[in-house]
């Protein structure tokens, strides 16, 4: 019974999170309760808790994590400056007359927003308010319209720069070092966030293409579900100059942020600073940079950043106690006994992460599950960049899987009452299947991740 205590500890955390308790305090509270019980029973070394202040200092002084508030600031500022709304409106008018044109415009704009903001909630809400009424007015099936918007809004999880990849990079780097220590490697290497950004480029573009092909397939086989859009009397075709004026600022910002990382000119943290400054400049050029808006953006950035770092602190304490009870050795034994070796262990991990996505948020899975399974898989020889991208795409499904898919909640909050919740759930199902298809493709051809 005692040897399975780490698994019981993990199950208690999942149960508490399902009951709605705050993530950070649940992780830290459960860890302290189990540690206290272990100290009393003589099964936990209290000296391990003395190492926690050092781990806490390491989190707060981590240069890589500075990119998190900067990317959040950039995304919120672009949302508040209404740049996304203008781009979406112009793209819809430019592509609307094509078969499935409105759906294609939503996917294209969502991909651009993902490469410039990376915030799922802002993207889903913006496109839900702007494009969903238009798509419904032009005869789009509610399930297809809502599914396209929800799925496209989650592209910010995989298309860099992505906050999820920044967090995954930090967690995987620690896991990779633990795996090397287990193997007796003295010259420890790390997993950089820049490597994950580069590895995510091709899979991110592939996912965009898969979404577009699906919309085109529906428009070709069931044109009544995605009809051609006809401009109303008060809508004029968008001119090339107007389209370029809304498109160029986003492309410039993407080039500055992502291009500097891919070319090795700047680290992700430095590029995040450039992106934040660029978002400020764009807002100023559009005359949207007021004192009230700046204060609003800074408050939102502080709130999101504080939430992420508080969860990270709680997760660090949880992983410390989990290892103190021998959890890492237990997971290693379970994986080594699985049929199929590395392939079987990786498949089980991917399945567990996918199922946990139905009940847990991507941040919770990143900070709770990845530190447990990451060192074991990496010690078995799995490529860290490939594993990071596979986990990121798998975590992307957590935004779409009911009952706790956050993208579903975001869209339900802004969708008309005439759109039933069941239509939203039906609409995301094909896109979840496409994400799982991409996982299968990357598993068969891992060079799609590692080639760049």
Secondary structure as UniProt FT lines:
FT   HELIX           2..4
FT   HELIX           5..18
FT   TURN            19..20
FT   HELIX           23..41
FT   HELIX           46..51
FT   HELIX           52..60
FT   TURN            64..65
FT   HELIX           66..80
FT   TURN            81..82
FT   HELIX           83..95
FT   TURN            96..97
FT   TURN            99..100
FT   HELIX           101..116
FT   HELIX           120..130
FT   HELIX           132..137
FT   TURN            138..139
FT   HELIX           142..153
FT   HELIX           154..157
FT   HELIX           163..182
FT   TURN            183..184
FT   HELIX           193..221
FT   TURN            223..225
FT   TURN            233..234
FT   HELIX           240..254
FT   HELIX           255..259
FT   HELIX           260..262
FT   TURN            263..264
FT   HELIX           268..285
FT   TURN            286..287
FT   HELIX           291..324
FT   TURN            325..326
FT   HELIX           327..336
FT   TURN            339..340
FT   HELIX           341..356
FT   TURN            357..359
FT   HELIX           362..368
FT   HELIX           370..379
FT   TURN            380..381
FT   HELIX           384..396
FT   HELIX           397..399
FT   HELIX           406..414
FT   TURN            417..418
FT   HELIX           421..444
FT   HELIX           447..450
//
